[in-house]
């Protein structure tokens, strides 16, 4: 890993109506639009769904790192992140996020440690740590 600080850059461009194009150096362009809740088409990535995808992927990547550091063997993970957007004190913001996490492990004896490592992953997830919203975990551990 490179030393800190790190800098990440993305750009968005568009006209008075319609979709935007999000770009980043060396990355494929991505079309975005407002979600249906903000009178958008509802069939494209929005800033809100991109934030949830960032949270979900950061959680999974954090778990990978935590599990590797703990030499914990696992089979697969799935994380669905859902956020509640609300208006609080005249400010629209995400007030809560829930990660619905499914983890497949090899042995029943791994379940207790797996749960601890999932909580550890949440505590080190840099995207979650960058939000003011409360983050909750719903965990489902399945044994192969």
N, CA, C and O atoms as a GROMACS GRO file, in nm:
protein
  576
    1UNK      N    1   0.084  -0.118   0.000
    1UNK     CA    2   0.000   0.000   0.000
    1UNK      C    3   0.089   0.124   0.000
    1UNK      O    4   0.194   0.128   0.063
    2UNK      N    5   0.044   0.224  -0.072
    2UNK     CA    6   0.116   0.351  -0.075
    2UNK      C    7   0.092   0.427   0.055
    2UNK      O    8  -0.008   0.407   0.123
    3UNK      N    9   0.186   0.515   0.087
    3UNK     CA   10   0.171   0.597   0.206
    3UNK      C   11   0.058   0.699   0.192
    3UNK      O   12   0.014   0.729   0.081
    4UNK      N   13   0.013   0.750   0.304
    4UNK     CA   14  -0.094   0.851   0.306
    4UNK      C   15  -0.035   0.990   0.297
    4UNK      O   16   0.080   1.008   0.337
    5UNK      N   17  -0.105   1.089   0.250
    5UNK     CA   18  -0.244   1.082   0.204
    5UNK      C   19  -0.255   1.032   0.061
    5UNK      O   20  -0.160   1.041  -0.018
    6UNK      N   21  -0.372   0.978   0.028
    6UNK     CA   22  -0.406   0.937  -0.108
    6UNK      C   23  -0.503   1.041  -0.164
    6UNK      O   24  -0.578   1.103  -0.090
    7UNK      N   25  -0.500   1.059  -0.295
    7UNK     CA   26  -0.594   1.150  -0.361
    7UNK      C   27  -0.668   1.073  -0.469
    7UNK      O   28  -0.606   1.002  -0.548
    8UNK      N   29  -0.799   1.088  -0.473
    8UNK     CA   30  -0.884   1.023  -0.573
    8UNK      C   31  -0.962   1.131  -0.645
    8UNK      O   32  -1.014   1.223  -0.583
    9UNK      N   33  -0.970   1.120  -0.778
    9UNK     CA   34  -1.036   1.222  -0.858
    9UNK      C   35  -1.137   1.157  -0.952
    9UNK      O   36  -1.107   1.058  -1.018
   10UNK      N   37  -1.255   1.213  -0.956
   10UNK     CA   38  -1.358   1.174  -1.052
   10UNK      C   39  -1.425   1.302  -1.099
   10UNK      O   40  -1.424   1.403  -1.029
   11UNK      N   41  -1.483   1.298  -1.218
   11UNK     CA   42  -1.550   1.415  -1.274
   11UNK      C   43  -1.689   1.376  -1.322
   11UNK      O   44  -1.713   1.262  -1.359
   12UNK      N   45  -1.779   1.473  -1.320
   12UNK     CA   46  -1.913   1.455  -1.375
   12UNK      C   47  -1.941   1.572  -1.467
   12UNK      O   48  -1.908   1.687  -1.435
   13UNK      N   49  -2.003   1.544  -1.581
   13UNK     CA   50  -2.036   1.650  -1.677
   13UNK      C   51  -2.173   1.622  -1.738
   13UNK      O   52  -2.210   1.506  -1.757
   14UNK      N   53  -2.245   1.727  -1.770
   14UNK     CA   54  -2.376   1.712  -1.832
   14UNK      C   55  -2.427   1.846  -1.879
   14UNK      O   56  -2.360   1.948  -1.867
   15UNK      N   57  -2.547   1.845  -1.933
   15UNK     CA   58  -2.610   1.968  -1.978
   15UNK      C   59  -2.729   1.999  -1.888
   15UNK      O   60  -2.740   1.944  -1.778
   16UNK      N   61  -2.819   2.086  -1.934
   16UNK     CA   62  -2.929   2.132  -1.849
   16UNK      C   63  -3.028   2.022  -1.813
   16UNK      O   64  -3.096   2.035  -1.712
   17UNK      N   65  -3.037   1.916  -1.890
   17UNK     CA   66  -3.130   1.806  -1.862
   17UNK      C   67  -3.062   1.673  -1.895
   17UNK      O   68  -2.958   1.670  -1.962
   18UNK      N   69  -3.121   1.565  -1.848
   18UNK     CA   70  -3.074   1.432  -1.886
   18UNK      C   71  -2.963   1.379  -1.800
   18UNK      O   72  -2.934   1.430  -1.692
   19UNK      N   73  -2.901   1.276  -1.852
   19UNK     CA   74  -2.798   1.204  -1.777
   19UNK      C   75  -2.667   1.282  -1.771
   19UNK      O   76  -2.644   1.375  -1.849
   20UNK      N   77  -2.585   1.242  -1.678
   20UNK     CA   78  -2.449   1.293  -1.664
   20UNK      C   79  -2.353   1.182  -1.702
   20UNK      O   80  -2.389   1.065  -1.703
   21UNK      N   81  -2.231   1.220  -1.734
   21UNK     CA   82  -2.126   1.122  -1.756
   21UNK      C   83  -2.021   1.140  -1.648
   21UNK      O   84  -1.967   1.249  -1.630
   22UNK      N   85  -1.994   1.032  -1.576
   22UNK     CA   86  -1.893   1.032  -1.472
   22UNK      C   87  -1.768   0.968  -1.529
   22UNK      O   88  -1.774   0.862  -1.591
   23UNK      N   89  -1.654   1.033  -1.506
   23UNK     CA   90  -1.528   0.981  -1.560
   23UNK      C   91  -1.420   0.979  -1.451
   23UNK      O   92  -1.427   1.051  -1.352
   24UNK      N   93  -1.323   0.895  -1.474
   24UNK     CA   94  -1.205   0.887  -1.390
   24UNK      C   95  -1.090   0.838  -1.477
   24UNK      O   96  -1.111   0.758  -1.568
   25UNK      N   97  -0.970   0.884  -1.449
   25UNK     CA   98  -0.854   0.845  -1.530
   25UNK      C   99  -0.840   0.693  -1.537
   25UNK      O  100  -0.833   0.625  -1.434
   26UNK      N  101  -0.836   0.642  -1.658
   26UNK     CA  102  -0.815   0.500  -1.680
   26UNK      C  103  -0.936   0.413  -1.651
   26UNK      O  104  -0.926   0.291  -1.650
   27UNK      N  105  -1.052   0.474  -1.628
   27UNK     CA  106  -1.173   0.399  -1.594
   27UNK      C  107  -1.277   0.415  -1.704
   27UNK      O  108  -1.277   0.517  -1.774
   28UNK      N  109  -1.367   0.317  -1.720
   28UNK     CA  110  -1.475   0.334  -1.818
   28UNK      C  111  -1.571   0.443  -1.771
   28UNK      O  112  -1.596   0.457  -1.651
   29UNK      N  113  -1.626   0.518  -1.866
   29UNK     CA  114  -1.726   0.619  -1.833
   29UNK      C  115  -1.850   0.552  -1.777
   29UNK      O  116  -1.879   0.436  -1.808
   30UNK      N  117  -1.923   0.625  -1.696
   30UNK     CA  118  -2.044   0.575  -1.633
   30UNK      C  119  -2.153   0.680  -1.648
   30UNK      O  120  -2.132   0.798  -1.617
   31UNK      N  121  -2.270   0.638  -1.695
   31UNK     CA  122  -2.384   0.730  -1.706
   31UNK      C  123  -2.460   0.730  -1.575
   31UNK      O  124  -2.485   0.625  -1.516
   32UNK      N  125  -2.497   0.850  -1.529
   32UNK     CA  126  -2.575   0.863  -1.407
   32UNK      C  127  -2.690   0.958  -1.430
   32UNK      O  128  -2.689   1.039  -1.523
   33UNK      N  129  -2.790   0.948  -1.345
   33UNK     CA  130  -2.906   1.036  -1.351
   33UNK      C  131  -2.968   1.040  -1.213
   33UNK      O  132  -2.935   0.958  -1.127
   34UNK      N  133  -3.058   1.136  -1.190
   34UNK     CA  134  -3.127   1.136  -1.061
   34UNK      C  135  -3.212   1.010  -1.045
   34UNK      O  136  -3.258   0.954  -1.144
   35UNK      N  137  -3.232   0.964  -0.921
   35UNK     CA  138  -3.320   0.849  -0.900
   35UNK      C  139  -3.466   0.890  -0.920
   35UNK      O  140  -3.497   1.009  -0.928
   36UNK      N  141  -3.553   0.792  -0.929
   36UNK     CA  142  -3.695   0.818  -0.948
   36UNK      C  143  -3.751   0.908  -0.837
   36UNK      O  144  -3.840   0.989  -0.862
   37UNK      N  145  -3.699   0.894  -0.716
   37UNK     CA  146  -3.747   0.974  -0.603
   37UNK      C  147  -3.722   1.123  -0.623
   37UNK      O  148  -3.789   1.206  -0.562
   38UNK      N  149  -3.626   1.157  -0.708
   38UNK     CA  150  -3.598   1.297  -0.742
   38UNK      C  151  -3.637   1.327  -0.886
   38UNK      O  152  -3.576   1.410  -0.952
   39UNK      N  153  -3.741   1.258  -0.934
   39UNK     CA  154  -3.797   1.278  -1.068
   39UNK      C  155  -3.703   1.238  -1.181
   39UNK      O  156  -3.717   1.286  -1.293
   40UNK      N  157  -3.608   1.151  -1.151
   40UNK     CA  158  -3.522   1.097  -1.256
   40UNK      C  159  -3.586   0.973  -1.317
   40UNK      O  160  -3.694   0.932  -1.276
   41UNK      N  161  -3.519   0.915  -1.416
   41UNK     CA  162  -3.577   0.800  -1.485
   41UNK      C  163  -3.582   0.673  -1.400
   41UNK      O  164  -3.666   0.586  -1.425
   42UNK      N  165  -3.494   0.661  -1.302
   42UNK     CA  166  -3.494   0.544  -1.216
   42UNK      C  167  -3.432   0.419  -1.277
   42UNK      O  168  -3.438   0.312  -1.217
   43UNK      N  169  -3.373   0.432  -1.395
   43UNK     CA  170  -3.315   0.314  -1.461
   43UNK      C  171  -3.164   0.328  -1.484
   43UNK      O  172  -3.106   0.256  -1.565
   44UNK      N  173  -3.103   0.420  -1.410
   44UNK     CA  174  -2.958   0.441  -1.422
   44UNK      C  175  -2.898   0.456  -1.283
   44UNK      O  176  -2.969   0.482  -1.186
   45UNK      N  177  -2.768   0.440  -1.275
   45UNK     CA  178  -2.699   0.467  -1.150
   45UNK      C  179  -2.722   0.613  -1.113
   45UNK      O  180  -2.722   0.701  -1.199
   46UNK      N  181  -2.743   0.637  -0.984
   46UNK     CA  182  -2.760   0.772  -0.932
   46UNK      C  183  -2.652   0.796  -0.827
   46UNK      O  184  -2.586   0.702  -0.784
   47UNK      N  185  -2.633   0.921  -0.785
   47UNK     CA  186  -2.538   0.943  -0.676
   47UNK      C  187  -2.572   0.860  -0.552
   47UNK      O  188  -2.483   0.812  -0.481
   48UNK      N  189  -2.701   0.843  -0.526
   48UNK     CA  190  -2.744   0.767  -0.409
   48UNK      C  191  -2.708   0.619  -0.422
   48UNK      O  192  -2.657   0.560  -0.327
   49UNK      N  193  -2.735   0.559  -0.538
   49UNK     CA  194  -2.702   0.417  -0.555
   49UNK      C  195  -2.551   0.397  -0.567
   49UNK      O  196  -2.498   0.293  -0.526
   50UNK      N  197  -2.482   0.494  -0.622
   50UNK     CA  198  -2.335   0.484  -0.626
   50UNK      C  199  -2.277   0.487  -0.485
   50UNK      O  200  -2.180   0.416  -0.457
   51UNK      N  201  -2.335   0.569  -0.397
   51UNK     CA  202  -2.287   0.572  -0.259
   51UNK      C  203  -2.311   0.437  -0.191
   51UNK      O  204  -2.224   0.386  -0.121
   52UNK      N  205  -2.429   0.378  -0.213
   52UNK     CA  206  -2.456   0.247  -0.153
   52UNK      C  207  -2.362   0.141  -0.210
   52UNK      O  208  -2.317   0.053  -0.137
   53UNK      N  209  -2.332   0.149  -0.341
   53UNK     CA  210  -2.238   0.052  -0.399
   53UNK      C  211  -2.097   0.073  -0.344
   53UNK      O  212  -2.023  -0.024  -0.326
   54UNK      N  213  -2.060   0.196  -0.317
   54UNK     CA  214  -1.930   0.223  -0.255
   54UNK      C  215  -1.923   0.165  -0.114
   54UNK      O  216  -1.822   0.107  -0.075
   55UNK      N  217  -2.031   0.180  -0.040
   55UNK     CA  218  -2.035   0.123   0.095
   55UNK      C  219  -2.026  -0.030   0.092
   55UNK      O  220  -1.951  -0.090   0.168
   56UNK      N  221  -2.105  -0.091   0.003
   56UNK     CA  222  -2.106  -0.238  -0.006
   56UNK      C  223  -1.969  -0.292  -0.049
   56UNK      O  224  -1.918  -0.386   0.011
   57UNK      N  225  -1.911  -0.232  -0.151
   57UNK     CA  226  -1.782  -0.283  -0.199
   57UNK      C  227  -1.671  -0.255  -0.099
   57UNK      O  228  -1.581  -0.338  -0.082
   58UNK      N  229  -1.675  -0.141  -0.031
   58UNK     CA  230  -1.574  -0.112   0.071
   58UNK      C  231  -1.585  -0.212   0.186
   58UNK      O  232  -1.484  -0.258   0.239
   59UNK      N  233  -1.709  -0.247   0.224
   59UNK     CA  234  -1.726  -0.346   0.330
   59UNK      C  235  -1.666  -0.480   0.291
   59UNK      O  236  -1.592  -0.540   0.369
   60UNK      N  237  -1.696  -0.527   0.170
   60UNK     CA  238  -1.644  -0.657   0.124
   60UNK      C  239  -1.492  -0.654   0.116
   60UNK      O  240  -1.426  -0.748   0.159
   61UNK      N  241  -1.436  -0.546   0.061
   61UNK     CA  242  -1.290  -0.536   0.052
   61UNK      C  243  -1.226  -0.528   0.191
   61UNK      O  244  -1.118  -0.583   0.213
   62UNK      N  245  -1.292  -0.459   0.283
   62UNK     CA  246  -1.241  -0.452   0.421
   62UNK      C  247  -1.245  -0.590   0.485
   62UNK      O  248  -1.151  -0.628   0.556
   63UNK      N  249  -1.353  -0.665   0.462
   63UNK     CA  250  -1.359  -0.801   0.517
   63UNK      C  251  -1.249  -0.888   0.459
   63UNK      O  252  -1.185  -0.964   0.532
   64UNK      N  253  -1.226  -0.877   0.330
   64UNK     CA  254  -1.116  -0.955   0.270
   64UNK      C  255  -0.985  -0.929   0.343
   64UNK      O  256  -0.912  -1.022   0.376
   65UNK      N  257  -0.956  -0.801   0.367
   65UNK     CA  258  -0.830  -0.763   0.431
   65UNK      C  259  -0.824  -0.813   0.576
   65UNK      O  260  -0.723  -0.868   0.619
   66UNK      N  261  -0.933  -0.795   0.649
   66UNK     CA  262  -0.938  -0.839   0.789
   66UNK      C  263  -0.926  -0.992   0.797
   66UNK      O  264  -0.853  -1.044   0.882
   67UNK      N  265  -0.996  -1.062   0.710
   67UNK     CA  266  -0.991  -1.209   0.710
   67UNK      C  267  -0.850  -1.257   0.674
   67UNK      O  268  -0.799  -1.351   0.736
   68UNK      N  269  -0.789  -1.194   0.576
   68UNK     CA  270  -0.652  -1.234   0.537
   68UNK      C  271  -0.554  -1.211   0.651
   68UNK      O  272  -0.469  -1.295   0.679
   69UNK      N  273  -0.566  -1.096   0.718
   69UNK     CA  274  -0.476  -1.066   0.829
   69UNK      C  275  -0.495  -1.165   0.944
   69UNK      O  276  -0.401  -1.193   1.019
   70UNK      N  277  -0.617  -1.217   0.958
   70UNK     CA  278  -0.647  -1.315   1.063
   70UNK      C  279  -0.629  -1.459   1.019
   70UNK      O  280  -0.653  -1.552   1.095
   71UNK      N  281  -0.586  -1.476   0.893
   71UNK     CA  282  -0.571  -1.609   0.834
   71UNK      C  283  -0.701  -1.691   0.846
   71UNK      O  284  -0.699  -1.811   0.872
   72UNK      N  285  -0.813  -1.621   0.825
   72UNK     CA  286  -0.945  -1.682   0.834
   72UNK      C  287  -0.988  -1.728   0.695
   72UNK      O  288  -0.988  -1.650   0.600
   73UNK      N  289  -1.024  -1.855   0.683
   73UNK     CA  290  -1.068  -1.909   0.555
   73UNK      C  291  -1.219  -1.902   0.544
   73UNK      O  292  -1.291  -1.937   0.637
   74UNK      N  293  -1.266  -1.856   0.430
   74UNK     CA  294  -1.408  -1.842   0.403
   74UNK      C  295  -1.431  -1.869   0.256
   74UNK      O  296  -1.335  -1.878   0.179
   75UNK      N  297  -1.557  -1.883   0.215
   75UNK     CA  298  -1.587  -1.922   0.077
   75UNK      C  299  -1.638  -1.805  -0.005
   75UNK      O  300  -1.583  -1.776  -0.112
   76UNK      N  301  -1.741  -1.737   0.043
   76UNK     CA  302  -1.796  -1.624  -0.034
   76UNK      C  303  -1.868  -1.528   0.059
   76UNK      O  304  -1.908  -1.563   0.170
   77UNK      N  305  -1.884  -1.406   0.010
   77UNK     CA  306  -1.953  -1.302   0.085
   77UNK      C  307  -2.041  -1.223  -0.010
   77UNK      O  308  -2.008  -1.205  -0.127
   78UNK      N  309  -2.154  -1.177   0.041
   78UNK     CA  310  -2.245  -1.092  -0.033
   78UNK      C  311  -2.289  -0.981   0.061
   78UNK      O  312  -2.328  -1.006   0.175
   79UNK      N  313  -2.282  -0.858   0.014
   79UNK     CA  314  -2.322  -0.745   0.097
   79UNK      C  315  -2.417  -0.656   0.018
   79UNK      O  316  -2.381  -0.605  -0.088
   80UNK      N  317  -2.536  -0.639   0.069
   80UNK     CA  318  -2.632  -0.545   0.012
   80UNK      C  319  -2.643  -0.429   0.111
   80UNK      O  320  -2.679  -0.450   0.227
   81UNK      N  321  -2.613  -0.309   0.065
   81UNK     CA  322  -2.620  -0.192   0.152
   81UNK      C  323  -2.742  -0.108   0.116
   81UNK      O  324  -2.762  -0.073   0.000
   82UNK      N  325  -2.822  -0.078   0.216
   82UNK     CA  326  -2.940   0.006   0.194
   82UNK      C  327  -2.931   0.127   0.286
   82UNK      O  328  -2.897   0.116   0.404
   83UNK      N  329  -2.962   0.243   0.230
   83UNK     CA  330  -2.954   0.367   0.305
   83UNK      C  331  -3.087   0.438   0.312
   83UNK      O  332  -3.167   0.433   0.219
   84UNK      N  333  -3.109   0.504   0.424
   84UNK     CA  334  -3.229   0.585   0.443
   84UNK      C  335  -3.192   0.731   0.426
   84UNK      O  336  -3.109   0.785   0.500
   85UNK      N  337  -3.254   0.795   0.327
   85UNK     CA  338  -3.233   0.937   0.302
   85UNK      C  339  -3.350   1.011   0.364
   85UNK      O  340  -3.466   0.977   0.340
   86UNK      N  341  -3.319   1.113   0.445
   86UNK     CA  342  -3.424   1.186   0.515
   86UNK      C  343  -3.386   1.333   0.523
   86UNK      O  344  -3.274   1.373   0.493
   87UNK      N  345  -3.481   1.410   0.566
   87UNK     CA  346  -3.458   1.554   0.584
   87UNK      C  347  -3.454   1.578   0.735
   87UNK      O  348  -3.553   1.558   0.804
   88UNK      N  349  -3.339   1.620   0.786
   88UNK     CA  350  -3.318   1.643   0.928
   88UNK      C  351  -3.268   1.786   0.946
   88UNK      O  352  -3.165   1.824   0.890
   89UNK      N  353  -3.341   1.864   1.023
   89UNK     CA  354  -3.303   2.003   1.049
   89UNK      C  355  -3.273   2.078   0.920
   89UNK      O  356  -3.172   2.147   0.908
   90UNK      N  357  -3.364   2.064   0.824
   90UNK     CA  358  -3.359   2.132   0.694
   90UNK      C  359  -3.244   2.088   0.604
   90UNK      O  360  -3.211   2.157   0.507
   91UNK      N  361  -3.182   1.973   0.637
   91UNK     CA  362  -3.073   1.920   0.556
   91UNK      C  363  -3.111   1.779   0.511
   91UNK      O  364  -3.145   1.695   0.594
   92UNK      N  365  -3.104   1.754   0.380
   92UNK     CA  366  -3.129   1.620   0.328
   92UNK      C  367  -2.998   1.542   0.335
   92UNK      O  368  -2.896   1.585   0.282
   93UNK      N  369  -3.004   1.427   0.403
   93UNK     CA  370  -2.884   1.346   0.419
   93UNK      C  371  -2.922   1.201   0.450
   93UNK      O  372  -3.036   1.172   0.486
   94UNK      N  373  -2.824   1.112   0.435
   94UNK     CA  374  -2.845   0.974   0.476
   94UNK      C  375  -2.836   0.969   0.628
   94UNK      O  376  -2.737   1.012   0.688
   95UNK      N  377  -2.941   0.916   0.689
   95UNK     CA  378  -2.944   0.907   0.836
   95UNK      C  379  -2.907   0.769   0.887
   95UNK      O  380  -2.871   0.754   1.004
   96UNK      N  381  -2.915   0.669   0.801
   96UNK     CA  382  -2.880   0.534   0.842
   96UNK      C  383  -2.848   0.447   0.723
   96UNK      O  384  -2.903   0.464   0.614
   97UNK      N  385  -2.759   0.353   0.745
   97UNK     CA  386  -2.721   0.255   0.643
   97UNK      C  387  -2.722   0.118   0.710
   97UNK      O  388  -2.672   0.102   0.821
   98UNK      N  389  -2.778   0.021   0.641
   98UNK     CA  390  -2.772  -0.117   0.690
   98UNK      C  391  -2.703  -0.204   0.586
   98UNK      O  392  -2.741  -0.205   0.469
   99UNK      N  393  -2.603  -0.275   0.631
   99UNK     CA  394  -2.537  -0.375   0.548
   99UNK      C  395  -2.603  -0.510   0.577
   99UNK      O  396  -2.599  -0.557   0.691
  100UNK      N  397  -2.663  -0.570   0.478
  100UNK     CA  398  -2.719  -0.705   0.488
  100UNK      C  399  -2.611  -0.798   0.433
  100UNK      O  400  -2.591  -0.805   0.311
  101UNK      N  401  -2.541  -0.869   0.521
  101UNK     CA  402  -2.423  -0.946   0.483
  101UNK      C  403  -2.449  -1.095   0.495
  101UNK      O  404  -2.494  -1.143   0.599
  102UNK      N  405  -2.421  -1.167   0.388
  102UNK     CA  406  -2.424  -1.312   0.390
  102UNK      C  407  -2.283  -1.365   0.372
  102UNK      O  408  -2.214  -1.326   0.278
  103UNK      N  409  -2.241  -1.453   0.460
  103UNK     CA  410  -2.106  -1.509   0.454
  103UNK      C  411  -2.117  -1.661   0.456
  103UNK      O  412  -2.186  -1.718   0.540
  104UNK      N  413  -2.049  -1.725   0.362
  104UNK     CA  414  -2.044  -1.870   0.355
  104UNK      C  415  -1.909  -1.917   0.406
  104UNK      O  416  -1.804  -1.876   0.355
  105UNK      N  417  -1.912  -2.004   0.507
  105UNK     CA  418  -1.789  -2.057   0.567
  105UNK      C  419  -1.789  -2.209   0.558
  105UNK      O  420  -1.891  -2.271   0.528
  106UNK      N  421  -1.674  -2.267   0.582
  106UNK     CA  422  -1.658  -2.412   0.570
  106UNK      C  423  -1.708  -2.492   0.689
  106UNK      O  424  -1.760  -2.602   0.672
  107UNK      N  425  -1.693  -2.438   0.811
  107UNK     CA  426  -1.718  -2.516   0.931
  107UNK      C  427  -1.801  -2.437   1.032
  107UNK      O  428  -1.788  -2.315   1.042
  108UNK      N  429  -1.886  -2.507   1.105
  108UNK     CA  430  -1.968  -2.445   1.210
  108UNK      C  431  -1.881  -2.372   1.311
  108UNK      O  432  -1.918  -2.266   1.362
  109UNK      N  433  -1.765  -2.428   1.340
  109UNK     CA  434  -1.674  -2.368   1.439
  109UNK      C  435  -1.623  -2.232   1.394
  109UNK      O  436  -1.574  -2.155   1.477
  110UNK      N  437  -1.632  -2.200   1.265
  110UNK     CA  438  -1.584  -2.072   1.213
  110UNK      C  439  -1.683  -1.958   1.234
  110UNK      O  440  -1.646  -1.842   1.219
  111UNK      N  441  -1.808  -1.989   1.268
  111UNK     CA  442  -1.913  -1.887   1.272
  111UNK      C  443  -1.888  -1.777   1.374
  111UNK      O  444  -1.908  -1.659   1.342
  112UNK      N  445  -1.844  -1.810   1.492
  112UNK     CA  446  -1.822  -1.709   1.596
  112UNK      C  447  -1.711  -1.612   1.555
  112UNK      O  448  -1.727  -1.491   1.566
  113UNK      N  449  -1.599  -1.665   1.509
  113UNK     CA  450  -1.490  -1.579   1.463
  113UNK      C  451  -1.533  -1.499   1.341
  113UNK      O  452  -1.497  -1.382   1.329
  114UNK      N  453  -1.608  -1.559   1.252
  114UNK     CA  454  -1.655  -1.489   1.133
  114UNK      C  455  -1.735  -1.365   1.172
  114UNK      O  456  -1.715  -1.258   1.114
  115UNK      N  457  -1.824  -1.378   1.268
  115UNK     CA  458  -1.904  -1.263   1.310
  115UNK      C  459  -1.816  -1.152   1.367
  115UNK      O  460  -1.838  -1.034   1.338
  116UNK      N  461  -1.718  -1.188   1.446
  116UNK     CA  462  -1.624  -1.088   1.501
  116UNK      C  463  -1.550  -1.017   1.388
  116UNK      O  464  -1.532  -0.895   1.392
  117UNK      N  465  -1.507  -1.093   1.288
  117UNK     CA  466  -1.432  -1.033   1.177
  117UNK      C  467  -1.522  -0.944   1.090
  117UNK      O  468  -1.476  -0.843   1.037
  118UNK      N  469  -1.648  -0.981   1.077
  118UNK     CA  470  -1.742  -0.896   1.002
  118UNK      C  471  -1.760  -0.761   1.073
  118UNK      O  472  -1.764  -0.656   1.009
  119UNK      N  473  -1.771  -0.764   1.205
  119UNK     CA  474  -1.782  -0.638   1.281
  119UNK      C  475  -1.652  -0.557   1.271
  119UNK      O  476  -1.656  -0.435   1.262
  120UNK      N  477  -1.539  -0.625   1.273
  120UNK     CA  478  -1.410  -0.557   1.257
  120UNK      C  479  -1.403  -0.491   1.120
  120UNK      O  480  -1.357  -0.377   1.109
  121UNK      N  481  -1.448  -0.561   1.016
  121UNK     CA  482  -1.448  -0.504   0.882
  121UNK      C  483  -1.530  -0.377   0.877
  121UNK      O  484  -1.489  -0.279   0.814
  122UNK      N  485  -1.644  -0.376   0.942
  122UNK     CA  486  -1.726  -0.255   0.945
  122UNK      C  487  -1.653  -0.140   1.014
  122UNK      O  488  -1.661  -0.026   0.971
  123UNK      N  489  -1.582  -0.171   1.121
  123UNK     CA  490  -1.513  -0.066   1.196
  123UNK      C  491  -1.396  -0.005   1.120
  123UNK      O  492  -1.356   0.108   1.149
  124UNK      N  493  -1.340  -0.077   1.022
  124UNK     CA  494  -1.226  -0.024   0.946
  124UNK      C  495  -1.264   0.024   0.806
  124UNK      O  496  -1.179   0.074   0.733
  125UNK      N  497  -1.390   0.008   0.767
  125UNK     CA  498  -1.433   0.048   0.633
  125UNK      C  499  -1.424   0.200   0.619
  125UNK      O  500  -1.496   0.273   0.688
  126UNK      N  501  -1.337   0.248   0.532
  126UNK     CA  502  -1.313   0.391   0.523
  126UNK      C  503  -1.432   0.469   0.468
  126UNK      O  504  -1.449   0.586   0.503
  127UNK      N  505  -1.513   0.409   0.383
  127UNK     CA  506  -1.631   0.480   0.332
  127UNK      C  507  -1.733   0.497   0.444
  127UNK      O  508  -1.787   0.606   0.462
  128UNK      N  509  -1.761   0.391   0.520
  128UNK     CA  510  -1.851   0.404   0.635
  128UNK      C  511  -1.799   0.505   0.735
  128UNK      O  512  -1.875   0.585   0.788
  129UNK      N  513  -1.670   0.501   0.760
  129UNK     CA  514  -1.610   0.594   0.857
  129UNK      C  515  -1.616   0.739   0.810
  129UNK      O  516  -1.597   0.830   0.890
  130UNK      N  517  -1.642   0.761   0.682
  130UNK     CA  518  -1.648   0.896   0.627
  130UNK      C  519  -1.789   0.955   0.632
  130UNK      O  520  -1.808   1.071   0.595
  131UNK      N  521  -1.886   0.877   0.677
  131UNK     CA  522  -2.025   0.922   0.680
  131UNK      C  523  -2.069   0.961   0.820
  131UNK      O  524  -2.016   0.912   0.920
  132UNK      N  525  -2.169   1.052   0.826
  132UNK     CA  526  -2.230   1.087   0.954
  132UNK      C  527  -2.341   0.989   0.989
  132UNK      O  528  -2.383   0.983   1.105
  133UNK      N  529  -2.391   0.913   0.893
  133UNK     CA  530  -2.502   0.820   0.915
  133UNK      C  531  -2.460   0.704   1.004
  133UNK      O  532  -2.345   0.661   1.001
  134UNK      N  533  -2.556   0.654   1.084
  134UNK     CA  534  -2.532   0.534   1.162
  134UNK      C  535  -2.529   0.414   1.068
  134UNK      O  536  -2.609   0.405   0.975
  135UNK      N  537  -2.437   0.322   1.093
  135UNK     CA  538  -2.424   0.203   1.010
  135UNK      C  539  -2.453   0.080   1.096
  135UNK      O  540  -2.399   0.065   1.206
  136UNK      N  541  -2.539  -0.007   1.044
  136UNK     CA  542  -2.578  -0.129   1.115
  136UNK      C  543  -2.545  -0.250   1.028
  136UNK      O  544  -2.544  -0.242   0.906
  137UNK      N  545  -2.518  -0.362   1.095
  137UNK     CA  546  -2.493  -0.488   1.025
  137UNK      C  547  -2.605  -0.586   1.054
  137UNK      O  548  -2.648  -0.602   1.168
  138UNK      N  549  -2.653  -0.652   0.949
  138UNK     CA  550  -2.740  -0.768   0.963
  138UNK      C  551  -2.662  -0.884   0.902
  138UNK      O  552  -2.633  -0.883   0.782
  139UNK      N  553  -2.629  -0.982   0.984
  139UNK     CA  554  -2.536  -1.088   0.945
  139UNK      C  555  -2.609  -1.221   0.933
  139UNK      O  556  -2.688  -1.259   1.019
  140UNK      N  557  -2.579  -1.291   0.824
  140UNK     CA  558  -2.630  -1.427   0.803
  140UNK      C  559  -2.510  -1.514   0.765
  140UNK      O  560  -2.459  -1.505   0.653
  141UNK      N  561  -2.466  -1.597   0.857
  141UNK     CA  562  -2.352  -1.685   0.833
  141UNK      C  563  -2.407  -1.825   0.801
  141UNK      O  564  -2.484  -1.882   0.879
  142UNK      N  565  -2.366  -1.878   0.689
  142UNK     CA  566  -2.408  -2.010   0.645
  142UNK      C  567  -2.288  -2.102   0.639
  142UNK      O  568  -2.180  -2.062   0.595
  143UNK      N  569  -2.306  -2.226   0.684
  143UNK     CA  570  -2.199  -2.325   0.680
  143UNK      C  571  -2.222  -2.413   0.558
  143UNK      O  572  -2.333  -2.459   0.534
  144UNK      N  573  -2.115  -2.437   0.482
  144UNK     CA  574  -2.122  -2.521   0.362
  144UNK      C  575  -2.159  -2.662   0.396
  144UNK      O  576  -2.170  -2.747   0.307
   0.00000   0.00000   0.00000
